[in-house]
Amino acid sequence: MDSHVHFWDPGRLSYPWLAEAPAIHRAFTPDDFAHAVPEPVGAVFVEAGRADHQAADEVAWVRRAALTRPWLLGAVAHAPLEDRARAEPLIRAYAEDPFVVGVRRNIQDEPDGFTSGADFRAGMAALADAGLPFDACVRARQLPELAELAESCPRNVIVLDHLGKPSAAAPDPAWRDAVHRLAGAGNVVCKLSGLATETPPGTDPRLLVALLREALEAFGPDRCLYGGDWPVMTLATEYGTWLDLVRTALDGYADEAAEAVLRTNTLRTYGLDRASGPPATGTREEQG
C-alpha cells in the first residue's frame, strides 16, 4: 500500500514547478504507475503542485481515473490553508467527498513562521472539524516549526512527508532531535518516502536505511507509512529499489510491524479501512 503517489498531465492542468524539472516534464498517469511498480499495490494520490485554482479539477481528474482502477483508493488534495476565504469552501467540499482522504499544503519553500498565521491555524481547525489529515511537506529546517504546529493543534492528524527531507549524505543532529520531538506529539505520523531525491547520486544505500531506521525508532512501526513518491523518485532511483530499501530498514521487526508500515497504517491514517481499526491517531469521526 503506497501512501504517496503523484500523477500529472500538463495537457490537462498547469504545473508551474515542472519548468524546473525537465526530466519529468511530461504526463505521468495512473496507468504509467501501474506498469512501473514491480508488484500490484494499492495507492493514495497526493496533490501534484498544479496551479492553485485547479485544486478541485485535479481531484476530479483522479477520481474519474479511480472509477476503473480499484487500486487507486483516495486522494490527498490541495488547499491553501493560509487563505481562509479560499480554503474553507474547499475543505467543506472535500469533507463531503469520500474520495478525498486528506489535504496537503506544500510549505517547503515558504518562509519561517508560515504556519503560525491566524488564517493557517483556522485552516487547521477546519481540517480537524472535517476529520481530514494534514500532509506536511517541509524541509529539515522547518521541522521545529512543524513540531510547534502539531503541539498547538492536537486535534489534527499530521502526516510528515519524506521524513522532513534530510540528506543521508550529510546527517544532521538537529534533524534527529526535531524528528524525535515530532514523534513525541502523538498526533504525527511519518511517511518513509522521498529520501532518494534528497541525496547525491552514489550515496551508500546503507545511509538511507539508517535514516529510515531512525524514523522507525522515533515514531515506532505503528506510526510509519510506506511511500514511493513516484514519479519524482524516478529522478534518483527505481520503484523496486526504494521498496527494497524500506524492507531492509524493517529487518528485525516482527512481521506484524512490517505489515503495518507497508499496508495497514496507510489504510488507518486515511480512514480507508474502518474494519482494521482506528486510524493511527484517531478516526475521522473522533477528530471532528
Residue frames as qw, qx, qy, qz and C-alpha x, y, z in Angstrom:
[[0.000, 0.889, 0.457, 0.000, 0.00, 0.00, 0.00],
 [0.465, 0.174, 0.030, 0.868, 1.68, 3.17, -1.22],
 [0.145, -0.758, -0.477, 0.420, 0.71, 6.26, 0.77],
 [0.048, -0.787, 0.111, 0.605, 2.32, 8.76, -1.61],
 [0.524, 0.226, 0.636, 0.519, 1.90, 8.66, -5.38],
 [0.166, 0.599, -0.012, -0.783, 1.64, 11.59, -7.79],
 [0.519, 0.446, 0.627, 0.372, 0.06, 11.80, -11.23],
 [0.089, 0.691, 0.027, -0.717, 0.14, 14.78, -13.55],
 [0.541, 0.446, 0.589, 0.402, -0.68, 15.65, -17.11],
 [0.151, -0.397, 0.056, 0.904, 0.49, 19.04, -18.42],
 [0.062, -0.210, -0.661, -0.718, -2.03, 18.64, -21.23],
 [0.333, -0.633, -0.685, -0.135, -4.88, 18.81, -18.70],
 [0.421, -0.878, -0.190, 0.126, -3.65, 21.07, -15.90],
 [0.321, 0.815, -0.295, 0.382, -0.86, 23.58, -15.26],
 [0.843, -0.435, -0.112, 0.296, 2.15, 22.60, -13.15],
 [0.145, 0.964, -0.202, 0.093, 4.43, 25.64, -12.84],
 [0.536, -0.662, 0.519, 0.078, 7.18, 23.74, -11.00],
 [0.889, 0.174, 0.383, 0.178, 7.72, 21.31, -13.87],
 [0.449, 0.876, -0.124, 0.127, 9.54, 24.02, -15.82],
 [0.140, -0.779, 0.591, -0.157, 12.44, 23.43, -13.42],
 [0.617, -0.223, 0.752, -0.066, 12.29, 19.63, -13.77],
 [0.516, 0.477, -0.434, -0.564, 12.68, 18.85, -17.49],
 [0.102, 0.218, -0.969, -0.061, 13.44, 15.16, -16.89],
 [0.087, 0.359, 0.904, -0.218, 9.88, 14.61, -15.63],
 [0.281, 0.408, 0.063, -0.866, 8.13, 17.34, -17.59],
 [0.366, 0.000, -0.742, -0.562, 5.62, 15.05, -19.27],
 [0.750, -0.299, -0.081, -0.584, 2.47, 13.18, -18.35],
 [0.135, 0.162, -0.942, 0.262, 2.64, 10.53, -15.62],
 [0.642, -0.211, -0.239, -0.697, -0.71, 8.79, -15.39],
 [0.745, -0.299, 0.467, -0.371, -2.25, 6.08, -13.20],
 [0.962, 0.270, 0.016, -0.039, -1.62, 3.54, -15.95],
 [0.451, 0.676, -0.485, 0.322, 2.05, 4.55, -16.11],
 [0.356, -0.548, 0.608, -0.451, 2.29, 3.91, -12.37],
 [0.915, -0.050, 0.283, -0.284, 0.60, 0.51, -12.66],
 [0.870, 0.443, -0.172, 0.134, 3.20, -0.50, -15.25],
 [0.224, 0.736, -0.493, 0.407, 6.12, 0.90, -13.21],
 [0.559, -0.525, 0.511, -0.389, 5.58, -0.98, -9.96],
 [0.215, 0.343, -0.909, -0.099, 7.13, -4.47, -9.68],
 [0.117, -0.276, -0.944, 0.136, 4.10, -5.90, -7.88],
 [0.215, -0.668, -0.502, -0.506, 0.45, -4.86, -7.51],
 [0.242, -0.177, -0.518, 0.801, -0.05, -2.15, -4.91],
 [0.052, -0.856, -0.512, -0.036, -2.89, -0.01, -3.66],
 [0.414, 0.142, -0.022, 0.899, -2.16, 3.69, -3.73],
 [0.070, -0.847, -0.391, 0.353, -3.16, 7.07, -2.35],
 [0.443, 0.614, 0.191, 0.625, -2.75, 10.01, -4.74],
 [0.365, -0.639, -0.218, 0.641, -1.12, 13.15, -3.31],
 [0.303, 0.929, 0.139, -0.163, -1.67, 16.54, -4.91],
 [0.791, 0.104, 0.249, 0.549, 0.99, 17.28, -7.50],
 [0.306, -0.471, 0.063, 0.825, 1.53, 21.02, -7.44],
 [0.275, 0.578, 0.576, 0.508, -0.91, 22.05, -10.12],
 [0.003, 0.395, 0.005, 0.918, -1.93, 25.73, -10.30],
 [0.100, 0.068, 0.683, -0.720, -3.76, 26.72, -7.10],
 [0.540, 0.191, 0.087, -0.815, -7.06, 27.43, -8.80],
 [0.664, 0.193, -0.607, -0.392, -7.12, 23.92, -10.30],
 [0.185, -0.272, 0.856, -0.399, -7.19, 22.01, -7.00],
 [0.689, 0.191, 0.487, -0.501, -10.77, 20.78, -7.44],
 [0.721, 0.539, -0.289, -0.326, -10.08, 19.93, -11.10],
 [0.206, 0.485, -0.844, 0.097, -7.12, 17.79, -10.07],
 [0.414, -0.052, 0.799, -0.433, -9.26, 15.80, -7.64],
 [0.745, 0.395, 0.190, -0.502, -11.98, 15.35, -10.27],
 [0.556, 0.568, -0.569, -0.210, -9.47, 14.02, -12.81],
 [0.080, 0.320, -0.919, 0.216, -8.00, 11.46, -10.41],
 [0.552, 0.094, 0.616, -0.554, -11.45, 10.48, -9.11],
 [0.768, 0.448, -0.116, -0.443, -12.55, 9.67, -12.67],
 [0.426, 0.492, -0.759, -0.022, -9.45, 7.55, -13.16],
 [0.212, -0.226, 0.851, -0.423, -10.18, 5.65, -9.95],
 [0.758, 0.147, 0.171, -0.613, -13.58, 4.53, -11.23],
 [0.912, 0.322, -0.218, -0.130, -11.87, 1.91, -13.39],
 [0.513, 0.421, -0.627, 0.408, -8.77, 1.38, -11.24],
 [0.708, -0.620, -0.273, -0.202, -9.82, -0.10, -7.90],
 [0.753, -0.137, -0.283, 0.578, -6.27, 0.04, -6.56],
 [0.163, 0.349, -0.068, 0.920, -6.48, 3.86, -6.53],
 [0.345, -0.478, -0.775, 0.228, -8.11, 4.34, -3.15],
 [0.176, -0.895, -0.348, 0.216, -8.22, 8.06, -2.44],
 [0.442, 0.623, 0.016, 0.646, -6.71, 11.50, -2.85],
 [0.415, -0.582, -0.247, 0.654, -4.85, 13.93, -0.63],
 [0.321, 0.794, 0.365, 0.366, -5.99, 17.21, -2.14],
 [0.365, 0.147, -0.135, 0.910, -4.54, 20.72, -2.09],
 [0.174, -0.886, -0.417, -0.102, -5.98, 23.57, -0.07],
 [0.328, 0.519, -0.214, 0.760, -4.37, 27.00, 0.50],
 [0.522, -0.563, -0.588, 0.254, -4.67, 26.91, 4.29],
 [0.338, -0.237, -0.165, 0.896, -3.11, 30.35, 4.61],
 [0.211, -0.068, -0.265, -0.938, -6.09, 31.91, 2.79],
 [0.286, 0.206, 0.797, -0.490, -9.25, 31.28, 4.82],
 [0.540, 0.457, 0.073, -0.703, -11.62, 32.63, 2.16],
 [0.583, 0.410, -0.593, -0.374, -10.36, 30.11, -0.41],
 [0.155, 0.234, -0.944, 0.172, -9.52, 27.21, 1.89],
 [0.388, 0.060, 0.696, -0.602, -12.70, 26.82, 3.89],
 [0.750, 0.341, -0.005, -0.567, -15.06, 26.24, 0.91],
 [0.552, 0.414, -0.714, -0.123, -12.61, 23.67, -0.48],
 [0.004, -0.189, 0.898, -0.398, -12.35, 21.88, 2.84],
 [0.595, 0.161, 0.446, -0.649, -16.14, 21.75, 3.17],
 [0.756, 0.411, -0.291, -0.418, -16.37, 20.23, -0.30],
 [0.378, 0.391, -0.834, 0.095, -13.61, 17.74, 0.45],
 [0.292, -0.129, 0.772, -0.550, -15.34, 16.70, 3.67],
 [0.735, 0.280, 0.281, -0.550, -18.38, 15.69, 1.59],
 [0.684, 0.525, -0.450, -0.231, -16.29, 13.79, -0.96],
 [0.899, -0.352, 0.258, -0.032, -15.44, 10.23, 0.20],
 [0.846, 0.404, -0.062, 0.343, -12.62, 10.04, -2.35],
 [0.173, 0.743, -0.340, 0.550, -10.72, 12.85, -0.59],
 [0.825, -0.370, -0.395, 0.163, -8.91, 11.36, 2.40],
 [0.562, -0.513, -0.107, 0.640, -6.61, 14.23, 3.36],
 [0.262, 0.959, 0.069, 0.085, -5.28, 17.68, 2.49],
 [0.716, -0.168, 0.044, 0.676, -1.76, 18.85, 1.73],
 [0.158, 0.987, -0.037, 0.004, -0.38, 22.35, 1.62],
 [0.826, 0.153, -0.086, 0.535, 3.22, 22.06, 0.39],
 [0.220, -0.976, 0.000, -0.001, 5.13, 24.55, 2.54],
 [0.852, -0.150, 0.085, 0.494, 8.72, 23.50, 1.83],
 [0.461, 0.327, 0.141, 0.813, 9.54, 26.78, 0.07],
 [0.231, -0.867, -0.288, -0.335, 7.62, 29.10, 2.39],
 [0.144, 0.621, -0.438, 0.633, 9.28, 31.48, 4.86],
 [0.301, -0.098, -0.800, 0.509, 9.78, 30.70, 8.53],
 [0.175, 0.224, 0.485, -0.827, 6.64, 31.26, 10.56],
 [0.319, -0.042, -0.575, -0.752, 4.30, 30.45, 7.67],
 [0.445, -0.336, -0.818, -0.139, 2.20, 28.04, 9.72],
 [0.237, -0.307, -0.605, 0.696, 1.73, 30.43, 12.66],
 [0.165, -0.108, -0.182, -0.963, -0.63, 32.86, 10.90],
 [0.469, 0.131, 0.530, -0.694, -4.24, 33.14, 12.04],
 [0.730, 0.340, -0.209, -0.554, -5.66, 32.01, 8.70],
 [0.472, 0.314, -0.823, -0.025, -3.39, 28.94, 8.58],
 [0.074, -0.041, 0.858, -0.507, -4.43, 27.94, 12.09],
 [0.614, 0.241, 0.253, -0.708, -8.07, 28.46, 11.10],
 [0.672, 0.360, -0.530, -0.370, -7.46, 26.13, 8.17],
 [0.241, 0.201, -0.919, 0.239, -6.02, 23.53, 10.52],
 [0.361, 0.099, 0.639, -0.672, -9.10, 23.82, 12.72],
 [0.701, 0.326, -0.101, -0.626, -11.31, 23.34, 9.67],
 [0.537, 0.312, -0.775, -0.120, -9.38, 20.20, 8.75],
 [0.009, -0.077, 0.881, -0.467, -9.79, 18.86, 12.29],
 [0.544, 0.212, 0.362, -0.727, -13.52, 19.56, 12.18],
 [0.729, 0.386, -0.319, -0.467, -13.73, 17.73, 8.85],
 [0.869, -0.250, 0.426, -0.019, -11.65, 14.82, 10.13],
 [0.776, 0.608, -0.090, 0.141, -9.13, 15.21, 7.30],
 [0.757, -0.381, 0.098, 0.521, -5.42, 14.52, 7.97],
 [0.185, 0.956, -0.165, -0.160, -2.93, 17.23, 7.03],
 [0.880, 0.152, 0.080, 0.444, 0.04, 16.15, 4.89],
 [0.175, -0.942, 0.160, 0.236, 3.03, 18.37, 5.64],
 [0.814, 0.357, 0.039, 0.456, 5.77, 18.63, 3.03],
 [0.228, -0.960, 0.157, 0.032, 8.59, 20.54, 4.74],
 [0.606, 0.539, -0.476, 0.340, 12.35, 20.75, 4.68],
 [0.685, -0.199, -0.559, 0.423, 14.51, 19.70, 7.61],
 [0.185, 0.140, -0.281, 0.931, 14.97, 23.29, 8.82],
 [0.446, -0.320, -0.152, -0.822, 11.19, 23.61, 9.18],
 [0.582, -0.224, -0.781, 0.018, 10.72, 20.58, 11.43],
 [0.187, -0.196, -0.602, 0.751, 10.79, 22.57, 14.70],
 [0.334, 0.061, -0.031, -0.940, 8.05, 24.81, 13.31],
 [0.622, -0.114, -0.629, -0.452, 6.03, 21.76, 12.32],
 [0.433, -0.186, -0.796, 0.380, 6.51, 20.32, 15.82],
 [0.067, 0.151, 0.373, -0.913, 5.12, 23.53, 17.30],
 [0.513, -0.002, -0.344, -0.787, 2.16, 23.30, 14.93],
 [0.596, -0.142, -0.782, -0.116, 1.49, 19.71, 15.98],
 [0.296, -0.200, -0.695, 0.624, 1.69, 20.60, 19.64],
 [0.180, 0.161, 0.175, -0.954, -0.63, 23.57, 19.16],
 [0.647, 0.122, -0.282, -0.698, -3.17, 21.62, 17.09],
 [0.265, -0.216, 0.922, -0.183, -3.69, 18.36, 18.99],
 [0.702, 0.342, 0.451, -0.432, -6.99, 17.63, 17.21],
 [0.597, 0.659, -0.322, -0.326, -5.22, 17.38, 13.85],
 [0.898, -0.059, 0.356, 0.252, -3.63, 14.28, 12.39],
 [0.181, 0.870, -0.363, -0.281, -0.39, 15.48, 10.78],
 [0.944, 0.160, 0.215, 0.192, 1.42, 13.33, 8.23],
 [0.209, -0.776, 0.416, 0.426, 5.10, 14.17, 7.81],
 [0.833, 0.552, -0.012, -0.026, 6.09, 13.64, 4.18],
 [0.710, 0.559, -0.281, 0.323, 9.55, 12.32, 3.29],
 [0.735, -0.353, -0.327, 0.477, 10.91, 12.36, 6.88],
 [0.171, -0.928, -0.044, 0.328, 11.29, 16.13, 6.55],
 [0.667, 0.722, -0.065, 0.172, 13.71, 15.78, 3.63],
 [0.493, -0.732, 0.406, 0.235, 17.07, 15.15, 5.33],
 [0.599, 0.632, -0.484, -0.088, 20.14, 14.31, 3.29],
 [0.967, -0.241, 0.014, 0.081, 21.63, 10.91, 4.03],
 [0.716, 0.421, -0.170, 0.530, 24.98, 12.17, 2.75],
 [0.163, 0.404, -0.356, 0.827, 25.18, 14.82, 5.49],
 [0.489, -0.546, -0.679, 0.043, 23.34, 13.59, 8.61],
 [0.043, -0.546, 0.147, -0.824, 22.27, 16.48, 10.83],
 [0.224, -0.184, -0.817, 0.499, 21.82, 16.01, 14.59],
 [0.275, 0.156, 0.212, -0.925, 19.25, 18.83, 14.51],
 [0.595, 0.011, -0.532, -0.602, 17.11, 16.73, 12.14],
 [0.480, -0.122, -0.856, 0.150, 17.26, 13.79, 14.54],
 [0.047, -0.181, -0.591, 0.785, 16.29, 15.97, 17.50],
 [0.409, 0.133, -0.059, -0.901, 13.39, 17.52, 15.58],
 [0.584, -0.029, -0.710, -0.393, 12.10, 14.14, 14.38],
 [0.371, -0.199, -0.831, 0.364, 12.08, 12.81, 17.93],
 [0.144, 0.190, 0.354, -0.904, 10.26, 15.96, 19.11],
 [0.531, 0.073, -0.370, -0.759, 7.66, 15.44, 16.37],
 [0.535, -0.087, -0.836, -0.088, 7.28, 11.83, 17.37],
 [0.127, -0.144, -0.706, 0.681, 6.60, 12.99, 20.90],
 [0.463, 0.163, 0.075, -0.868, 3.46, 14.67, 19.60],
 [0.446, 0.089, 0.885, -0.097, 1.08, 11.74, 19.44],
 [0.566, 0.655, 0.348, -0.359, -0.83, 13.24, 16.52],
 [0.287, 0.738, -0.484, -0.372, 2.02, 12.94, 13.96],
 [0.909, 0.057, 0.398, 0.113, 2.79, 10.02, 11.67],
 [0.114, -0.698, 0.510, 0.490, 5.72, 9.73, 9.26],
 [0.861, 0.488, 0.021, -0.141, 5.98, 8.65, 5.64],
 [0.613, -0.389, 0.548, 0.415, 9.03, 6.57, 4.77],
 [0.600, 0.681, 0.377, 0.185, 9.39, 8.23, 1.39],
 [0.253, 0.959, 0.053, 0.116, 11.28, 10.72, -0.71],
 [0.560, -0.708, 0.279, 0.327, 14.83, 10.31, 0.61],
 [0.754, 0.120, 0.416, 0.494, 16.49, 9.21, -2.62],
 [0.366, 0.753, 0.262, 0.480, 15.87, 12.51, -4.38],
 [0.289, -0.949, 0.075, -0.101, 17.30, 14.45, -1.42],
 [0.720, -0.501, 0.401, 0.263, 20.61, 12.59, -1.53],
 [0.199, 0.706, -0.526, -0.430, 23.51, 12.97, -4.01],
 [0.911, 0.284, -0.247, -0.170, 23.91, 10.19, -6.59],
 [0.627, 0.377, -0.613, 0.298, 26.22, 7.42, -5.46],
 [0.384, -0.533, 0.476, -0.585, 25.39, 7.76, -1.76],
 [0.139, 0.103, -0.975, 0.140, 25.80, 4.48, 0.09],
 [0.545, -0.391, -0.516, -0.533, 22.29, 2.98, 0.39],
 [0.560, -0.310, -0.669, 0.377, 23.12, 2.00, 3.96],
 [0.099, -0.055, -0.262, 0.958, 22.96, 5.68, 4.87],
 [0.464, -0.213, -0.328, -0.795, 19.40, 5.87, 3.55],
 [0.674, -0.305, -0.671, -0.058, 18.50, 2.77, 5.55],
 [0.387, -0.141, -0.550, 0.727, 19.98, 4.40, 8.66],
 [0.202, -0.066, 0.056, -0.976, 17.67, 7.41, 8.28],
 [0.634, -0.236, -0.517, -0.525, 14.68, 5.13, 7.75],
 [0.635, -0.249, -0.682, 0.263, 15.56, 3.21, 10.89],
 [0.143, -0.013, -0.380, 0.914, 15.93, 6.47, 12.82],
 [0.452, -0.158, -0.158, -0.864, 12.36, 7.37, 11.86],
 [0.721, -0.219, -0.623, -0.208, 11.15, 3.89, 12.75],
 [0.476, -0.136, -0.636, 0.591, 12.84, 4.19, 16.14],
 [0.053, -0.036, 0.222, -0.973, 11.35, 7.63, 16.78],
 [0.561, -0.056, -0.135, -0.815, 7.78, 7.02, 15.67],
 [0.531, -0.035, 0.812, -0.240, 7.57, 3.26, 16.06],
 [0.063, 0.033, 0.842, 0.534, 6.36, 0.99, 13.25],
 [0.097, 0.613, 0.773, -0.132, 2.74, 1.70, 14.20],
 [0.102, 0.880, 0.189, -0.423, 3.14, 5.35, 13.09],
 [0.116, -0.493, 0.571, 0.646, 5.21, 4.99, 9.91],
 [0.735, 0.532, 0.315, -0.278, 3.76, 4.65, 6.40],
 [0.571, -0.037, 0.570, 0.590, 5.46, 3.36, 3.27],
 [0.397, 0.832, 0.147, -0.358, 5.51, 5.87, 0.42],
 [0.776, 0.201, 0.366, 0.472, 7.08, 5.66, -3.01],
 [0.020, -0.761, 0.066, 0.645, 6.89, 9.32, -4.11],
 [0.438, 0.183, 0.687, 0.551, 6.52, 8.12, -7.70],
 [0.855, 0.404, 0.022, 0.325, 7.30, 9.57, -10.24],
 [0.059, -0.945, 0.298, -0.125, 9.52, 12.16, -8.52],
 [0.745, -0.463, 0.471, 0.092, 11.56, 9.22, -7.21],
 [0.862, 0.383, 0.241, 0.228, 12.50, 8.27, -10.79],
 [0.218, 0.928, -0.253, 0.168, 14.94, 11.19, -10.78],
 [0.175, -0.699, 0.657, -0.220, 17.11, 9.16, -8.41],
 [0.269, -0.191, 0.936, -0.124, 16.05, 5.52, -8.21],
 [0.422, -0.118, -0.737, -0.514, 13.61, 2.84, -9.33],
 [0.673, -0.421, -0.027, -0.608, 10.43, 1.90, -7.55],
 [0.935, -0.150, -0.321, 0.011, 11.55, -1.61, -6.64],
 [0.545, 0.285, -0.445, 0.651, 14.89, -0.36, -5.35],
 [0.213, -0.438, 0.284, -0.826, 13.23, 2.07, -2.93],
 [0.839, -0.312, -0.124, -0.429, 10.73, -0.55, -1.76],
 [0.863, 0.035, -0.423, 0.273, 13.63, -2.93, -1.08],
 [0.256, 0.378, -0.434, 0.777, 15.41, -0.25, 1.00],
 [0.533, -0.418, 0.159, -0.718, 12.33, 0.22, 3.18],
 [0.945, -0.160, -0.239, -0.159, 12.04, -3.54, 3.60],
 [0.659, 0.237, -0.482, 0.526, 15.73, -3.65, 4.58],
 [0.093, -0.445, 0.356, -0.817, 15.08, -0.98, 7.21],
 [0.763, -0.313, 0.030, -0.564, 12.31, -3.20, 8.58],
 [0.727, 0.144, -0.655, 0.148, 14.66, -6.19, 9.02],
 [0.252, 0.078, -0.713, 0.650, 14.50, -7.27, 12.62],
 [0.456, -0.038, 0.249, -0.854, 10.94, -6.08, 13.15],
 [0.465, 0.177, 0.841, -0.214, 8.12, -8.56, 13.57],
 [0.159, 0.292, 0.764, 0.553, 6.07, -9.49, 10.51],
 [0.045, -0.791, -0.604, 0.087, 3.12, -7.63, 12.00],
 [0.202, -0.736, 0.011, 0.646, 5.17, -4.43, 12.22],
 [0.197, -0.162, 0.618, 0.744, 6.27, -4.70, 8.60],
 [0.067, 0.531, 0.791, 0.296, 2.66, -5.30, 7.55],
 [0.109, -0.830, -0.391, 0.383, 1.64, -2.18, 9.47],
 [0.183, -0.591, 0.268, 0.739, 4.25, 0.01, 7.75],
 [0.109, -0.097, 0.746, 0.649, 3.72, -1.44, 4.29],
 [0.170, -0.393, -0.772, -0.469, -0.07, -1.58, 4.39],
 [0.301, -0.659, -0.689, 0.035, -2.35, -1.08, 7.37],
 [0.276, -0.500, -0.241, 0.785, -1.01, 2.22, 8.70],
 [0.024, 0.010, -0.401, -0.916, -1.85, 3.93, 5.41],
 [0.302, -0.460, -0.743, -0.381, -5.35, 2.48, 5.48],
 [0.398, -0.622, -0.575, 0.353, -5.86, 3.58, 9.06],
 [0.252, -0.324, -0.052, 0.910, -4.32, 7.04, 8.79],
 [0.172, 0.043, -0.381, -0.907, -6.51, 7.94, 5.84],
 [0.545, 0.151, 0.494, -0.660, -9.59, 6.14, 7.13],
 [0.507, 0.319, -0.583, -0.550, -9.67, 3.72, 4.22],
 [0.570, -0.048, -0.819, -0.049, -10.22, 0.56, 6.21],
 [0.494, -0.516, 0.219, -0.664, -12.57, 1.07, 9.13],
 [0.947, -0.181, -0.206, -0.167, -12.68, -2.67, 9.70],
 [0.745, 0.214, -0.431, 0.461, -8.96, -2.78, 10.54],
 [0.505, -0.537, -0.393, 0.550, -9.35, -0.41, 13.49],
 [0.011, 0.956, 0.158, -0.246, -8.97, 3.33, 14.05],
 [0.531, 0.758, -0.177, 0.335, -6.54, 5.49, 12.09],
 [0.667, 0.122, -0.454, 0.578, -3.09, 5.74, 13.60],
 [0.157, -0.012, -0.405, 0.901, -4.03, 8.87, 15.56],
 [0.307, 0.357, 0.512, -0.718, -7.82, 8.80, 15.62],
 [0.359, 0.465, 0.768, 0.256, -10.80, 8.22, 13.35],
 [0.062, 0.371, 0.314, 0.872, -12.34, 10.89, 11.16],
 [0.445, -0.696, -0.459, -0.326, -15.36, 10.93, 13.47],
 [0.651, -0.552, -0.292, 0.431, -13.20, 11.24, 16.61],
 [0.419, 0.005, 0.068, 0.905, -11.14, 14.06, 15.11],
 [0.102, -0.487, -0.365, -0.787, -14.27, 16.06, 14.25]]
